[in-house]
Amino acid sequence: MKIIGKVFLVISAVIILTTRVFSYSADSVKPLFDKEYDTEITSFIQNAKESIYIVMYCIQPGDSKYHPVHKVLQKLIEAHKRGVEVEVILEINDKDSYINKQSMKAREMLEKEGIKVHFDSAGTVTHVKLVIIDDYITVIGSHNWTYTAFALNNEASVLIKSSEVAAEFYRYFRTVR
């Protein structure tokens, strides 16, 4: 009996400790497939009150006001003008690549409007697609901010409403630069 009691106690402790370490509470979790992402992210940016933090592998601003990413970036600029803190981290590498050109174009557009834009650390590819809004909403998944991701590709991301999850991803956001 003593051994069974000790085993039960150890197993119970492991379950309790790992549950706390590896799980977070969330008010809601919603999958975002394909074109749903564009609509949802635009809405959350429009309704942001305090902060928007973004880590994005590729932002393709587009040249037309009708380009879906251009529209999202305009909403981001409007949020900044409303007093929402906006900060963006983009991928950049040492090659003369398409990603670099798009990152430079996005940086120029956003910085011109007063938004803080940083590039990731040299030597590390930042393939993250992460948005944190108002320390509560986290959107993470496969969607880059490109025309193809917003309009053509099969993509899947998840929207999580949780202060705990947002805080954890914000800590990660701070380590990327």
MARNU-951357 format. One record per residue (C-alpha): chain; residue in one letter; residue number from 1; x, y, z. Coordinates in Angstrom, 2 decimals, decimal comma, padded with zeros to 5 digits. Example, Ala and Ser with C-alpha at 12.3 -4.5 7.8 and 13.67 -1.06 7.14 Angstrom:
// MARNU-951357
DRENLUM  cadena  residuo  num       c1       c2       c3
DRENLUM       A        a    1   012,30  -004,50   007,80
DRENLUM       A        s    2   013,67  -001,06   007,14
//
This chain:
// MARNU-951357
DRENLUM  cadena  residuo  num       c1       c2       c3
DRENLUM       A        m    1   000,00   000,00   000,00
DRENLUM       A        k    2   002,79   002,41   000,81
DRENLUM       A        i    3   004,31   002,01  -002,65
DRENLUM       A        i    4   000,94   002,45  -004,38
DRENLUM       A        g    5   000,30   005,58  -002,30
DRENLUM       A        k    6   003,71   007,04  -003,23
DRENLUM       A        v    7   003,21   006,21  -006,92
DRENLUM       A        f    8  -000,23   007,83  -006,82
DRENLUM       A        l    9   001,23   010,91  -005,12
DRENLUM       A        v   10   004,04   011,22  -007,68
DRENLUM       A        i   11   001,68   010,73  -010,64
DRENLUM       A        s   12  -000,75   013,28  -009,18
DRENLUM       A        a   13   002,05   015,80  -008,66
DRENLUM       A        v   14   003,33   015,31  -012,23
DRENLUM       A        i   15  -000,17   015,78  -013,66
DRENLUM       A        i   16  -000,83   018,90  -011,60
DRENLUM       A        l   17   002,57   020,45  -012,31
DRENLUM       A        t   18   002,63   019,70  -016,05
DRENLUM       A        t   19  -000,94   020,86  -016,50
DRENLUM       A        r   20   000,00   024,27  -015,10
DRENLUM       A        v   21   003,23   024,45  -017,09
DRENLUM       A        f   22   001,88   023,33  -020,45
DRENLUM       A        s   23  -001,65   024,67  -020,61
DRENLUM       A        y   24  -003,24   028,06  -020,69
DRENLUM       A        s   25  -006,79   029,14  -020,20
DRENLUM       A        a   26  -008,56   030,80  -023,12
DRENLUM       A        d   27  -011,92   032,49  -023,42
DRENLUM       A        s   28  -012,14   031,42  -027,04
DRENLUM       A        v   29  -010,13   029,65  -029,73
DRENLUM       A        k   30  -011,19   030,02  -033,35
DRENLUM       A        p   31  -009,58   028,52  -036,46
DRENLUM       A        l   32  -009,15   030,96  -039,34
DRENLUM       A        f   33  -008,98   029,33  -042,75
DRENLUM       A        d   34  -007,97   030,92  -046,03
DRENLUM       A        k   35  -009,82   034,22  -046,64
DRENLUM       A        e   36  -011,39   034,35  -043,15
DRENLUM       A        y   37  -008,07   035,65  -041,81
DRENLUM       A        d   38  -008,17   038,93  -043,74
DRENLUM       A        t   39  -011,66   039,81  -042,46
DRENLUM       A        e   40  -010,92   038,87  -038,84
DRENLUM       A        i   41  -007,51   040,56  -038,59
DRENLUM       A        t   42  -008,90   043,75  -040,15
DRENLUM       A        s   43  -011,76   043,83  -037,64
DRENLUM       A        f   44  -009,49   043,30  -034,64
DRENLUM       A        i   45  -007,05   045,98  -035,83
DRENLUM       A        q   46  -009,95   048,42  -036,32
DRENLUM       A        n   47  -011,16   047,73  -032,77
DRENLUM       A        a   48  -007,76   047,76  -031,06
DRENLUM       A        k   49  -007,62   050,10  -028,08
DRENLUM       A        e   50  -004,08   049,87  -026,65
DRENLUM       A        s   51  -001,53   047,85  -028,59
DRENLUM       A        i   52  -000,77   045,82  -031,69
DRENLUM       A        y   53   002,45   043,80  -031,91
DRENLUM       A        i   54   003,29   041,97  -035,13
DRENLUM       A        v   55   006,02   039,55  -036,16
DRENLUM       A        m   56   005,63   038,71  -039,83
DRENLUM       A        y   57   007,85   036,77  -042,21
DRENLUM       A        c   58   006,50   038,64  -045,22
DRENLUM       A        i   59   004,38   041,75  -045,61
DRENLUM       A        q   60   003,66   042,55  -049,25
DRENLUM       A        p   61   002,15   046,06  -049,15
DRENLUM       A        g   62   000,88   046,09  -052,73
DRENLUM       A        d   63   000,74   049,14  -054,96
DRENLUM       A        s   64  -003,02   049,59  -055,11
DRENLUM       A        k   65  -005,43   050,78  -052,44
DRENLUM       A        y   66  -007,52   047,75  -053,45
DRENLUM       A        h   67  -004,74   045,29  -052,60
DRENLUM       A        p   68  -005,97   043,31  -049,54
DRENLUM       A        v   69  -002,73   043,77  -047,59
DRENLUM       A        h   70  -002,64   047,48  -048,40
DRENLUM       A        k   71  -006,11   047,74  -046,81
DRENLUM       A        v   72  -004,93   045,97  -043,64
DRENLUM       A        l   73  -001,87   048,22  -043,44
DRENLUM       A        q   74  -004,11   051,28  -043,78
DRENLUM       A        k   75  -006,15   050,02  -040,79
DRENLUM       A        l   76  -002,89   049,54  -038,89
DRENLUM       A        i   77  -001,88   053,13  -039,67
DRENLUM       A        e   78  -005,34   054,36  -038,59
DRENLUM       A        a   79  -004,97   052,46  -035,31
DRENLUM       A        h   80  -001,60   054,12  -034,72
DRENLUM       A        k   81  -003,14   057,54  -035,41
DRENLUM       A        r   82  -005,85   056,74  -032,82
DRENLUM       A        g   83  -003,11   056,32  -030,23
DRENLUM       A        v   84  -002,74   052,54  -030,36
DRENLUM       A        e   85   000,87   051,47  -029,82
DRENLUM       A        v   86   001,94   049,58  -032,95
DRENLUM       A        e   87   005,23   047,74  -033,33
DRENLUM       A        v   88   006,27   045,43  -036,18
DRENLUM       A        i   89   009,16   042,98  -036,58
DRENLUM       A        l   90   009,97   041,78  -040,11
DRENLUM       A        e   91   012,27   039,21  -041,68
DRENLUM       A        i   92   015,40   040,47  -043,39
DRENLUM       A        n   93   018,38   038,47  -044,58
DRENLUM       A        d   94   021,74   039,06  -046,24
DRENLUM       A        k   95   020,52   038,07  -049,69
DRENLUM       A        d   96   018,97   040,34  -052,28
DRENLUM       A        s   97   015,64   038,55  -052,07
DRENLUM       A        y   98   011,97   039,18  -052,73
DRENLUM       A        i   99   011,29   039,01  -048,98
DRENLUM       A        n  100   013,88   041,72  -048,32
DRENLUM       A        k  101   012,37   043,99  -050,97
DRENLUM       A        q  102   008,87   043,55  -049,54
DRENLUM       A        s  103   010,12   044,04  -045,96
DRENLUM       A        m  104   011,90   047,25  -046,94
DRENLUM       A        k  105   008,79   048,50  -048,75
DRENLUM       A        a  106   006,56   047,69  -045,75
DRENLUM       A        r  107   009,04   049,31  -043,35
DRENLUM       A        e  108   009,18   052,48  -045,44
DRENLUM       A        m  109   005,37   052,72  -045,62
DRENLUM       A        l  110   004,84   052,14  -041,89
DRENLUM       A        e  111   007,75   054,23  -040,57
DRENLUM       A        k  112   006,61   057,15  -042,74
DRENLUM       A        e  113   003,44   057,08  -040,60
DRENLUM       A        g  114   005,37   056,87  -037,32
DRENLUM       A        i  115   005,03   053,14  -036,68
DRENLUM       A        k  116   008,02   051,37  -035,10
DRENLUM       A        v  117   009,43   048,72  -037,44
DRENLUM       A        h  118   012,41   046,49  -036,67
DRENLUM       A        f  119   014,17   043,77  -038,58
DRENLUM       A        d  120   014,96   040,44  -036,97
DRENLUM       A        s  121   018,46   039,39  -035,95
DRENLUM       A        a  122   020,96   038,70  -038,70
DRENLUM       A        g  123   021,62   035,04  -039,31
DRENLUM       A        t  124   018,22   033,85  -038,09
DRENLUM       A        v  125   015,19   033,43  -040,32
DRENLUM       A        t  126   012,06   034,67  -038,58
DRENLUM       A        h  127   009,32   032,60  -040,19
DRENLUM       A        v  128   006,72   033,60  -037,58
DRENLUM       A        k  129   003,30   035,01  -038,48
DRENLUM       A        l  130   002,08   036,49  -035,19
DRENLUM       A        v  131  -000,25   039,33  -034,18
DRENLUM       A        i  132  -000,97   040,30  -030,55
DRENLUM       A        i  133  -003,72   042,85  -029,91
DRENLUM       A        d  134  -004,55   044,59  -026,63
DRENLUM       A        d  135  -002,70   042,00  -024,52
DRENLUM       A        y  136  -005,63   039,64  -025,08
DRENLUM       A        i  137  -005,98   038,55  -028,72
DRENLUM       A        t  138  -003,32   036,39  -030,35
DRENLUM       A        v  139  -003,45   035,32  -033,98
DRENLUM       A        i  140  -000,79   032,88  -035,12
DRENLUM       A        g  141  -000,52   030,49  -038,03
DRENLUM       A        s  142   000,51   030,20  -041,65
DRENLUM       A        h  143  -000,83   033,49  -043,05
DRENLUM       A        n  144   001,82   035,89  -044,28
DRENLUM       A        w  145   000,50   039,33  -045,16
DRENLUM       A        t  146   000,62   038,78  -048,92
DRENLUM       A        y  147  -001,94   038,79  -051,69
DRENLUM       A        t  148  -001,51   035,06  -052,22
DRENLUM       A        a  149  -002,03   034,25  -048,51
DRENLUM       A        f  150  -005,08   036,52  -048,27
DRENLUM       A        a  151  -006,73   035,57  -051,58
DRENLUM       A        l  152  -005,36   032,38  -053,15
DRENLUM       A        n  153  -003,53   029,96  -050,84
DRENLUM       A        n  154  -004,78   027,29  -048,51
DRENLUM       A        e  155  -003,83   028,80  -045,14
DRENLUM       A        a  156  -004,68   028,05  -041,53
DRENLUM       A        s  157  -004,24   030,22  -038,47
DRENLUM       A        v  158  -005,80   030,36  -035,04
DRENLUM       A        l  159  -007,29   033,26  -033,11
DRENLUM       A        i  160  -006,94   032,92  -029,34
DRENLUM       A        k  161  -008,61   035,19  -026,81
DRENLUM       A        s  162  -006,53   034,83  -023,65
DRENLUM       A        s  163  -004,49   037,26  -021,59
DRENLUM       A        e  164  -002,19   034,39  -020,56
DRENLUM       A        v  165  -001,48   033,33  -024,13
DRENLUM       A        a  166  -001,02   036,93  -025,28
DRENLUM       A        a  167   001,45   037,56  -022,44
DRENLUM       A        e  168   003,47   034,47  -023,36
DRENLUM       A        f  169   003,62   035,47  -027,01
DRENLUM       A        y  170   004,49   039,05  -026,07
DRENLUM       A        r  171   007,47   037,70  -024,09
DRENLUM       A        y  172   008,45   035,81  -027,24
DRENLUM       A        f  173   007,93   038,96  -029,36
DRENLUM       A        r  174   010,47   040,79  -027,20
DRENLUM       A        t  175   013,11   038,09  -027,86
DRENLUM       A        v  176   012,87   038,13  -031,65
DRENLUM       A        r  177   014,76   041,36  -032,35
//
